[in-house]
Amino acid sequence: MIVSDKDPHLAGLIYFIDRAKEIAVFTNTVFDSIAEIAAGNLKKAILYVENSLARAICPAISFLANMTGIGGIVAKIKDVINKYV
């Protein structure tokens, strides 16, 4: 059996491999915010959490799109627009 990149499990694995650096940065930011909370620096911790969540929105949407088989939808929409404009 040939493994297809349309397989949702494989798509998820490929997504995480492609985004490993972003995931590592997000994870480090979470740990940094925990350290700031432990040190009593709540304002700094709040900024870490806010920035982490803001950066996580696009990758989360991208992951969900890939898992549902609509990954690359932006490129497809651009192609359609460019074709008719």
Phi and psi restraints in degrees (range 20) as a CNS / XPLOR table:
assign (resid 1 and name C) (resid 2 and name N)
       (resid 2 and name CA) (resid 2 and name C) 1.0 -87.1 20.0 2
assign (resid 2 and name N) (resid 2 and name CA)
       (resid 2 and name C) (resid 3 and name N) 1.0 133.3 20.0 2
assign (resid 2 and name C) (resid 3 and name N)
       (resid 3 and name CA) (resid 3 and name C) 1.0 -82.5 20.0 2
assign (resid 3 and name N) (resid 3 and name CA)
       (resid 3 and name C) (resid 4 and name N) 1.0 130.4 20.0 2
assign (resid 3 and name C) (resid 4 and name N)
       (resid 4 and name CA) (resid 4 and name C) 1.0 -104.3 20.0 2
assign (resid 4 and name N) (resid 4 and name CA)
       (resid 4 and name C) (resid 5 and name N) 1.0 148.1 20.0 2
assign (resid 4 and name C) (resid 5 and name N)
       (resid 5 and name CA) (resid 5 and name C) 1.0 -74.0 20.0 2
assign (resid 5 and name N) (resid 5 and name CA)
       (resid 5 and name C) (resid 6 and name N) 1.0 -3.1 20.0 2
assign (resid 5 and name C) (resid 6 and name N)
       (resid 6 and name CA) (resid 6 and name C) 1.0 -84.0 20.0 2
assign (resid 6 and name N) (resid 6 and name CA)
       (resid 6 and name C) (resid 7 and name N) 1.0 -11.5 20.0 2
assign (resid 6 and name C) (resid 7 and name N)
       (resid 7 and name CA) (resid 7 and name C) 1.0 -65.9 20.0 2
assign (resid 7 and name N) (resid 7 and name CA)
       (resid 7 and name C) (resid 8 and name N) 1.0 123.1 20.0 2
assign (resid 7 and name C) (resid 8 and name N)
       (resid 8 and name CA) (resid 8 and name C) 1.0 -58.7 20.0 2
assign (resid 8 and name N) (resid 8 and name CA)
       (resid 8 and name C) (resid 9 and name N) 1.0 -34.4 20.0 2
assign (resid 8 and name C) (resid 9 and name N)
       (resid 9 and name CA) (resid 9 and name C) 1.0 -67.8 20.0 2
assign (resid 9 and name N) (resid 9 and name CA)
       (resid 9 and name C) (resid 10 and name N) 1.0 -43.8 20.0 2
assign (resid 9 and name C) (resid 10 and name N)
       (resid 10 and name CA) (resid 10 and name C) 1.0 -67.1 20.0 2
assign (resid 10 and name N) (resid 10 and name CA)
       (resid 10 and name C) (resid 11 and name N) 1.0 -38.5 20.0 2
assign (resid 10 and name C) (resid 11 and name N)
       (resid 11 and name CA) (resid 11 and name C) 1.0 -60.7 20.0 2
assign (resid 11 and name N) (resid 11 and name CA)
       (resid 11 and name C) (resid 12 and name N) 1.0 -40.8 20.0 2
assign (resid 11 and name C) (resid 12 and name N)
       (resid 12 and name CA) (resid 12 and name C) 1.0 -64.5 20.0 2
assign (resid 12 and name N) (resid 12 and name CA)
       (resid 12 and name C) (resid 13 and name N) 1.0 -42.5 20.0 2
assign (resid 12 and name C) (resid 13 and name N)
       (resid 13 and name CA) (resid 13 and name C) 1.0 -64.5 20.0 2
assign (resid 13 and name N) (resid 13 and name CA)
       (resid 13 and name C) (resid 14 and name N) 1.0 -45.4 20.0 2
assign (resid 13 and name C) (resid 14 and name N)
       (resid 14 and name CA) (resid 14 and name C) 1.0 -61.7 20.0 2
assign (resid 14 and name N) (resid 14 and name CA)
       (resid 14 and name C) (resid 15 and name N) 1.0 -40.7 20.0 2
assign (resid 14 and name C) (resid 15 and name N)
       (resid 15 and name CA) (resid 15 and name C) 1.0 -58.4 20.0 2
assign (resid 15 and name N) (resid 15 and name CA)
       (resid 15 and name C) (resid 16 and name N) 1.0 -48.8 20.0 2
assign (resid 15 and name C) (resid 16 and name N)
       (resid 16 and name CA) (resid 16 and name C) 1.0 -66.3 20.0 2
assign (resid 16 and name N) (resid 16 and name CA)
       (resid 16 and name C) (resid 17 and name N) 1.0 -34.8 20.0 2
assign (resid 16 and name C) (resid 17 and name N)
       (resid 17 and name CA) (resid 17 and name C) 1.0 -67.2 20.0 2
assign (resid 17 and name N) (resid 17 and name CA)
       (resid 17 and name C) (resid 18 and name N) 1.0 -44.7 20.0 2
assign (resid 17 and name C) (resid 18 and name N)
       (resid 18 and name CA) (resid 18 and name C) 1.0 -64.8 20.0 2
assign (resid 18 and name N) (resid 18 and name CA)
       (resid 18 and name C) (resid 19 and name N) 1.0 -32.2 20.0 2
assign (resid 18 and name C) (resid 19 and name N)
       (resid 19 and name CA) (resid 19 and name C) 1.0 -103.4 20.0 2
assign (resid 19 and name N) (resid 19 and name CA)
       (resid 19 and name C) (resid 20 and name N) 1.0 18.7 20.0 2
assign (resid 19 and name C) (resid 20 and name N)
       (resid 20 and name CA) (resid 20 and name C) 1.0 -55.7 20.0 2
assign (resid 20 and name N) (resid 20 and name CA)
       (resid 20 and name C) (resid 21 and name N) 1.0 -42.3 20.0 2
assign (resid 20 and name C) (resid 21 and name N)
       (resid 21 and name CA) (resid 21 and name C) 1.0 -64.8 20.0 2
assign (resid 21 and name N) (resid 21 and name CA)
       (resid 21 and name C) (resid 22 and name N) 1.0 -44.9 20.0 2
assign (resid 21 and name C) (resid 22 and name N)
       (resid 22 and name CA) (resid 22 and name C) 1.0 -63.1 20.0 2
assign (resid 22 and name N) (resid 22 and name CA)
       (resid 22 and name C) (resid 23 and name N) 1.0 -40.6 20.0 2
assign (resid 22 and name C) (resid 23 and name N)
       (resid 23 and name CA) (resid 23 and name C) 1.0 -65.0 20.0 2
assign (resid 23 and name N) (resid 23 and name CA)
       (resid 23 and name C) (resid 24 and name N) 1.0 -39.7 20.0 2
assign (resid 23 and name C) (resid 24 and name N)
       (resid 24 and name CA) (resid 24 and name C) 1.0 -64.6 20.0 2
assign (resid 24 and name N) (resid 24 and name CA)
       (resid 24 and name C) (resid 25 and name N) 1.0 -41.8 20.0 2
assign (resid 24 and name C) (resid 25 and name N)
       (resid 25 and name CA) (resid 25 and name C) 1.0 -63.0 20.0 2
assign (resid 25 and name N) (resid 25 and name CA)
       (resid 25 and name C) (resid 26 and name N) 1.0 -44.4 20.0 2
assign (resid 25 and name C) (resid 26 and name N)
       (resid 26 and name CA) (resid 26 and name C) 1.0 -60.9 20.0 2
assign (resid 26 and name N) (resid 26 and name CA)
       (resid 26 and name C) (resid 27 and name N) 1.0 -45.5 20.0 2
assign (resid 26 and name C) (resid 27 and name N)
       (resid 27 and name CA) (resid 27 and name C) 1.0 -61.9 20.0 2
assign (resid 27 and name N) (resid 27 and name CA)
       (resid 27 and name C) (resid 28 and name N) 1.0 -43.7 20.0 2
assign (resid 27 and name C) (resid 28 and name N)
       (resid 28 and name CA) (resid 28 and name C) 1.0 -62.7 20.0 2
assign (resid 28 and name N) (resid 28 and name CA)
       (resid 28 and name C) (resid 29 and name N) 1.0 -37.9 20.0 2
assign (resid 28 and name C) (resid 29 and name N)
       (resid 29 and name CA) (resid 29 and name C) 1.0 -65.6 20.0 2
assign (resid 29 and name N) (resid 29 and name CA)
       (resid 29 and name C) (resid 30 and name N) 1.0 -39.4 20.0 2
assign (resid 29 and name C) (resid 30 and name N)
       (resid 30 and name CA) (resid 30 and name C) 1.0 -62.0 20.0 2
assign (resid 30 and name N) (resid 30 and name CA)
       (resid 30 and name C) (resid 31 and name N) 1.0 -45.5 20.0 2
assign (resid 30 and name C) (resid 31 and name N)
       (resid 31 and name CA) (resid 31 and name C) 1.0 -65.0 20.0 2
assign (resid 31 and name N) (resid 31 and name CA)
       (resid 31 and name C) (resid 32 and name N) 1.0 -37.2 20.0 2
assign (resid 31 and name C) (resid 32 and name N)
       (resid 32 and name CA) (resid 32 and name C) 1.0 -63.0 20.0 2
assign (resid 32 and name N) (resid 32 and name CA)
       (resid 32 and name C) (resid 33 and name N) 1.0 -40.4 20.0 2
assign (resid 32 and name C) (resid 33 and name N)
       (resid 33 and name CA) (resid 33 and name C) 1.0 -67.6 20.0 2
assign (resid 33 and name N) (resid 33 and name CA)
       (resid 33 and name C) (resid 34 and name N) 1.0 -35.9 20.0 2
assign (resid 33 and name C) (resid 34 and name N)
       (resid 34 and name CA) (resid 34 and name C) 1.0 -63.9 20.0 2
assign (resid 34 and name N) (resid 34 and name CA)
       (resid 34 and name C) (resid 35 and name N) 1.0 -41.1 20.0 2
assign (resid 34 and name C) (resid 35 and name N)
       (resid 35 and name CA) (resid 35 and name C) 1.0 -64.2 20.0 2
assign (resid 35 and name N) (resid 35 and name CA)
       (resid 35 and name C) (resid 36 and name N) 1.0 -39.6 20.0 2
assign (resid 35 and name C) (resid 36 and name N)
       (resid 36 and name CA) (resid 36 and name C) 1.0 -66.4 20.0 2
assign (resid 36 and name N) (resid 36 and name CA)
       (resid 36 and name C) (resid 37 and name N) 1.0 -39.5 20.0 2
assign (resid 36 and name C) (resid 37 and name N)
       (resid 37 and name CA) (resid 37 and name C) 1.0 -62.7 20.0 2
assign (resid 37 and name N) (resid 37 and name CA)
       (resid 37 and name C) (resid 38 and name N) 1.0 -44.5 20.0 2
assign (resid 37 and name C) (resid 38 and name N)
       (resid 38 and name CA) (resid 38 and name C) 1.0 -62.6 20.0 2
assign (resid 38 and name N) (resid 38 and name CA)
       (resid 38 and name C) (resid 39 and name N) 1.0 -32.4 20.0 2
assign (resid 38 and name C) (resid 39 and name N)
       (resid 39 and name CA) (resid 39 and name C) 1.0 -83.5 20.0 2
assign (resid 39 and name N) (resid 39 and name CA)
       (resid 39 and name C) (resid 40 and name N) 1.0 -4.7 20.0 2
assign (resid 39 and name C) (resid 40 and name N)
       (resid 40 and name CA) (resid 40 and name C) 1.0 86.9 20.0 2
assign (resid 40 and name N) (resid 40 and name CA)
       (resid 40 and name C) (resid 41 and name N) 1.0 9.7 20.0 2
assign (resid 40 and name C) (resid 41 and name N)
       (resid 41 and name CA) (resid 41 and name C) 1.0 -92.6 20.0 2
assign (resid 41 and name N) (resid 41 and name CA)
       (resid 41 and name C) (resid 42 and name N) 1.0 74.4 20.0 2
assign (resid 41 and name C) (resid 42 and name N)
       (resid 42 and name CA) (resid 42 and name C) 1.0 -66.6 20.0 2
assign (resid 42 and name N) (resid 42 and name CA)
       (resid 42 and name C) (resid 43 and name N) 1.0 -38.2 20.0 2
assign (resid 42 and name C) (resid 43 and name N)
       (resid 43 and name CA) (resid 43 and name C) 1.0 -61.4 20.0 2
assign (resid 43 and name N) (resid 43 and name CA)
       (resid 43 and name C) (resid 44 and name N) 1.0 -44.2 20.0 2
assign (resid 43 and name C) (resid 44 and name N)
       (resid 44 and name CA) (resid 44 and name C) 1.0 -66.3 20.0 2
assign (resid 44 and name N) (resid 44 and name CA)
       (resid 44 and name C) (resid 45 and name N) 1.0 -39.2 20.0 2
assign (resid 44 and name C) (resid 45 and name N)
       (resid 45 and name CA) (resid 45 and name C) 1.0 -63.6 20.0 2
assign (resid 45 and name N) (resid 45 and name CA)
       (resid 45 and name C) (resid 46 and name N) 1.0 -41.0 20.0 2
assign (resid 45 and name C) (resid 46 and name N)
       (resid 46 and name CA) (resid 46 and name C) 1.0 -62.4 20.0 2
assign (resid 46 and name N) (resid 46 and name CA)
       (resid 46 and name C) (resid 47 and name N) 1.0 -41.6 20.0 2
assign (resid 46 and name C) (resid 47 and name N)
       (resid 47 and name CA) (resid 47 and name C) 1.0 -63.5 20.0 2
assign (resid 47 and name N) (resid 47 and name CA)
       (resid 47 and name C) (resid 48 and name N) 1.0 -40.7 20.0 2
assign (resid 47 and name C) (resid 48 and name N)
       (resid 48 and name CA) (resid 48 and name C) 1.0 -59.5 20.0 2
assign (resid 48 and name N) (resid 48 and name CA)
       (resid 48 and name C) (resid 49 and name N) 1.0 -46.7 20.0 2
assign (resid 48 and name C) (resid 49 and name N)
       (resid 49 and name CA) (resid 49 and name C) 1.0 -64.8 20.0 2
assign (resid 49 and name N) (resid 49 and name CA)
       (resid 49 and name C) (resid 50 and name N) 1.0 -45.6 20.0 2
assign (resid 49 and name C) (resid 50 and name N)
       (resid 50 and name CA) (resid 50 and name C) 1.0 -61.1 20.0 2
assign (resid 50 and name N) (resid 50 and name CA)
       (resid 50 and name C) (resid 51 and name N) 1.0 -46.3 20.0 2
assign (resid 50 and name C) (resid 51 and name N)
       (resid 51 and name CA) (resid 51 and name C) 1.0 -65.4 20.0 2
assign (resid 51 and name N) (resid 51 and name CA)
       (resid 51 and name C) (resid 52 and name N) 1.0 -38.1 20.0 2
assign (resid 51 and name C) (resid 52 and name N)
       (resid 52 and name CA) (resid 52 and name C) 1.0 -64.0 20.0 2
assign (resid 52 and name N) (resid 52 and name CA)
       (resid 52 and name C) (resid 53 and name N) 1.0 -44.6 20.0 2
assign (resid 52 and name C) (resid 53 and name N)
       (resid 53 and name CA) (resid 53 and name C) 1.0 -65.9 20.0 2
assign (resid 53 and name N) (resid 53 and name CA)
       (resid 53 and name C) (resid 54 and name N) 1.0 -39.1 20.0 2
assign (resid 53 and name C) (resid 54 and name N)
       (resid 54 and name CA) (resid 54 and name C) 1.0 -63.1 20.0 2
assign (resid 54 and name N) (resid 54 and name CA)
       (resid 54 and name C) (resid 55 and name N) 1.0 -40.7 20.0 2
assign (resid 54 and name C) (resid 55 and name N)
       (resid 55 and name CA) (resid 55 and name C) 1.0 -74.6 20.0 2
assign (resid 55 and name N) (resid 55 and name CA)
       (resid 55 and name C) (resid 56 and name N) 1.0 -20.8 20.0 2
assign (resid 55 and name C) (resid 56 and name N)
       (resid 56 and name CA) (resid 56 and name C) 1.0 -84.8 20.0 2
assign (resid 56 and name N) (resid 56 and name CA)
       (resid 56 and name C) (resid 57 and name N) 1.0 -15.2 20.0 2
assign (resid 56 and name C) (resid 57 and name N)
       (resid 57 and name CA) (resid 57 and name C) 1.0 -62.4 20.0 2
assign (resid 57 and name N) (resid 57 and name CA)
       (resid 57 and name C) (resid 58 and name N) 1.0 -53.1 20.0 2
assign (resid 57 and name C) (resid 58 and name N)
       (resid 58 and name CA) (resid 58 and name C) 1.0 -62.2 20.0 2
assign (resid 58 and name N) (resid 58 and name CA)
       (resid 58 and name C) (resid 59 and name N) 1.0 -47.6 20.0 2
assign (resid 58 and name C) (resid 59 and name N)
       (resid 59 and name CA) (resid 59 and name C) 1.0 -61.7 20.0 2
assign (resid 59 and name N) (resid 59 and name CA)
       (resid 59 and name C) (resid 60 and name N) 1.0 -34.8 20.0 2
assign (resid 59 and name C) (resid 60 and name N)
       (resid 60 and name CA) (resid 60 and name C) 1.0 -66.2 20.0 2
assign (resid 60 and name N) (resid 60 and name CA)
       (resid 60 and name C) (resid 61 and name N) 1.0 -43.5 20.0 2
assign (resid 60 and name C) (resid 61 and name N)
       (resid 61 and name CA) (resid 61 and name C) 1.0 -64.7 20.0 2
assign (resid 61 and name N) (resid 61 and name CA)
       (resid 61 and name C) (resid 62 and name N) 1.0 -41.5 20.0 2
assign (resid 61 and name C) (resid 62 and name N)
       (resid 62 and name CA) (resid 62 and name C) 1.0 -61.2 20.0 2
assign (resid 62 and name N) (resid 62 and name CA)
       (resid 62 and name C) (resid 63 and name N) 1.0 -42.9 20.0 2
assign (resid 62 and name C) (resid 63 and name N)
       (resid 63 and name CA) (resid 63 and name C) 1.0 -61.3 20.0 2
assign (resid 63 and name N) (resid 63 and name CA)
       (resid 63 and name C) (resid 64 and name N) 1.0 -47.5 20.0 2
assign (resid 63 and name C) (resid 64 and name N)
       (resid 64 and name CA) (resid 64 and name C) 1.0 -62.7 20.0 2
assign (resid 64 and name N) (resid 64 and name CA)
       (resid 64 and name C) (resid 65 and name N) 1.0 -38.7 20.0 2
assign (resid 64 and name C) (resid 65 and name N)
       (resid 65 and name CA) (resid 65 and name C) 1.0 -63.9 20.0 2
assign (resid 65 and name N) (resid 65 and name CA)
       (resid 65 and name C) (resid 66 and name N) 1.0 -43.0 20.0 2
assign (resid 65 and name C) (resid 66 and name N)
       (resid 66 and name CA) (resid 66 and name C) 1.0 -65.0 20.0 2
assign (resid 66 and name N) (resid 66 and name CA)
       (resid 66 and name C) (resid 67 and name N) 1.0 -39.1 20.0 2
assign (resid 66 and name C) (resid 67 and name N)
       (resid 67 and name CA) (resid 67 and name C) 1.0 -69.6 20.0 2
assign (resid 67 and name N) (resid 67 and name CA)
       (resid 67 and name C) (resid 68 and name N) 1.0 -27.3 20.0 2
assign (resid 67 and name C) (resid 68 and name N)
       (resid 68 and name CA) (resid 68 and name C) 1.0 -94.5 20.0 2
assign (resid 68 and name N) (resid 68 and name CA)
       (resid 68 and name C) (resid 69 and name N) 1.0 2.3 20.0 2
assign (resid 68 and name C) (resid 69 and name N)
       (resid 69 and name CA) (resid 69 and name C) 1.0 85.5 20.0 2
assign (resid 69 and name N) (resid 69 and name CA)
       (resid 69 and name C) (resid 70 and name N) 1.0 11.3 20.0 2
assign (resid 69 and name C) (resid 70 and name N)
       (resid 70 and name CA) (resid 70 and name C) 1.0 -112.3 20.0 2
assign (resid 70 and name N) (resid 70 and name CA)
       (resid 70 and name C) (resid 71 and name N) 1.0 24.1 20.0 2
assign (resid 70 and name C) (resid 71 and name N)
       (resid 71 and name CA) (resid 71 and name C) 1.0 -62.3 20.0 2
assign (resid 71 and name N) (resid 71 and name CA)
       (resid 71 and name C) (resid 72 and name N) 1.0 146.0 20.0 2
assign (resid 71 and name C) (resid 72 and name N)
       (resid 72 and name CA) (resid 72 and name C) 1.0 78.4 20.0 2
assign (resid 72 and name N) (resid 72 and name CA)
       (resid 72 and name C) (resid 73 and name N) 1.0 14.8 20.0 2
assign (resid 72 and name C) (resid 73 and name N)
       (resid 73 and name CA) (resid 73 and name C) 1.0 -64.1 20.0 2
assign (resid 73 and name N) (resid 73 and name CA)
       (resid 73 and name C) (resid 74 and name N) 1.0 -33.8 20.0 2
assign (resid 73 and name C) (resid 74 and name N)
       (resid 74 and name CA) (resid 74 and name C) 1.0 -62.6 20.0 2
assign (resid 74 and name N) (resid 74 and name CA)
       (resid 74 and name C) (resid 75 and name N) 1.0 -45.1 20.0 2
assign (resid 74 and name C) (resid 75 and name N)
       (resid 75 and name CA) (resid 75 and name C) 1.0 -62.0 20.0 2
assign (resid 75 and name N) (resid 75 and name CA)
       (resid 75 and name C) (resid 76 and name N) 1.0 -39.0 20.0 2
assign (resid 75 and name C) (resid 76 and name N)
       (resid 76 and name CA) (resid 76 and name C) 1.0 -66.2 20.0 2
assign (resid 76 and name N) (resid 76 and name CA)
       (resid 76 and name C) (resid 77 and name N) 1.0 -41.2 20.0 2
assign (resid 76 and name C) (resid 77 and name N)
       (resid 77 and name CA) (resid 77 and name C) 1.0 -64.4 20.0 2
assign (resid 77 and name N) (resid 77 and name CA)
       (resid 77 and name C) (resid 78 and name N) 1.0 -43.4 20.0 2
assign (resid 77 and name C) (resid 78 and name N)
       (resid 78 and name CA) (resid 78 and name C) 1.0 -60.1 20.0 2
assign (resid 78 and name N) (resid 78 and name CA)
       (resid 78 and name C) (resid 79 and name N) 1.0 -41.2 20.0 2
assign (resid 78 and name C) (resid 79 and name N)
       (resid 79 and name CA) (resid 79 and name C) 1.0 -60.7 20.0 2
assign (resid 79 and name N) (resid 79 and name CA)
       (resid 79 and name C) (resid 80 and name N) 1.0 -43.6 20.0 2
assign (resid 79 and name C) (resid 80 and name N)
       (resid 80 and name CA) (resid 80 and name C) 1.0 -64.6 20.0 2
assign (resid 80 and name N) (resid 80 and name CA)
       (resid 80 and name C) (resid 81 and name N) 1.0 -44.5 20.0 2
assign (resid 80 and name C) (resid 81 and name N)
       (resid 81 and name CA) (resid 81 and name C) 1.0 -62.8 20.0 2
assign (resid 81 and name N) (resid 81 and name CA)
       (resid 81 and name C) (resid 82 and name N) 1.0 -46.8 20.0 2
assign (resid 81 and name C) (resid 82 and name N)
       (resid 82 and name CA) (resid 82 and name C) 1.0 -64.1 20.0 2
assign (resid 82 and name N) (resid 82 and name CA)
       (resid 82 and name C) (resid 83 and name N) 1.0 -30.1 20.0 2
assign (resid 82 and name C) (resid 83 and name N)
       (resid 83 and name CA) (resid 83 and name C) 1.0 -67.8 20.0 2
assign (resid 83 and name N) (resid 83 and name CA)
       (resid 83 and name C) (resid 84 and name N) 1.0 -36.0 20.0 2
assign (resid 83 and name C) (resid 84 and name N)
       (resid 84 and name CA) (resid 84 and name C) 1.0 -105.3 20.0 2
assign (resid 84 and name N) (resid 84 and name CA)
       (resid 84 and name C) (resid 85 and name N) 1.0 -0.6 20.0 2
